[in-house]
Amino acid sequence: MISYARDHSVADGLNYVATWNVAMLLGNDLQEAMMANMGKRAPGFKD
C-alpha cells in the first residue's frame, strides 16, 4: 500500500486501499472469526 501510495495521488491511493479491502474483507470467514472472538470460542471455518 505504501509503495503504491508513494507513486500515486492521494485519491488514487485511497481508491486502491478501498478496492483491496473490499476484495480481502468480504466473505463469511471474517464474520465467523469476529463472532468467534466475541464469543470467546474457536472459529468454525467451512472448507
C-alpha positions as CSV (number, residue, x, y, z in Angstrom):
1,M,0.0,0.0,0.0
2,I,2.7,2.4,0.9
3,S,4.7,1.7,-2.3
4,Y,1.6,2.3,-4.4
5,A,0.7,5.5,-2.5
6,R,4.2,6.9,-2.9
7,D,3.9,6.9,-6.6
8,H,0.2,8.0,-7.0
9,S,-2.1,10.8,-5.9
10,V,-3.9,10.6,-2.5
11,A,-7.2,9.9,-4.3
12,D,-5.7,7.1,-6.3
13,G,-4.1,5.7,-3.1
14,L,-7.3,5.7,-1.2
15,N,-9.2,4.1,-4.1
16,Y,-6.5,1.4,-4.2
17,V,-6.8,0.7,-0.5
18,A,-10.6,0.6,-0.7
19,T,-10.6,-1.8,-3.6
20,W,-8.1,-4.1,-1.8
21,N,-10.2,-4.0,1.4
22,V,-13.4,-5.0,-0.4
23,A,-11.6,-7.9,-2.1
24,M,-10.0,-9.2,1.0
25,L,-12.5,-8.5,3.8
26,L,-15.7,-9.8,2.2
27,G,-16.8,-13.3,2.9
28,N,-18.1,-15.4,5.7
29,D,-14.7,-16.2,7.2
30,L,-14.2,-12.7,8.5
31,Q,-17.6,-12.7,10.1
32,E,-17.1,-16.1,11.7
33,A,-13.7,-15.0,13.0
34,M,-15.2,-11.9,14.6
35,M,-18.2,-13.7,16.1
36,A,-15.9,-16.5,17.5
37,N,-13.6,-13.9,19.0
38,M,-16.5,-12.0,20.6
39,G,-18.0,-15.3,21.9
40,K,-14.6,-16.5,23.1
41,R,-14.7,-19.7,21.1
42,A,-12.8,-21.3,18.3
43,P,-13.9,-20.3,14.9
44,G,-15.6,-22.9,12.6
45,F,-14.5,-22.2,9.1
46,K,-16.0,-24.0,6.2
47,D,-13.7,-25.6,3.6
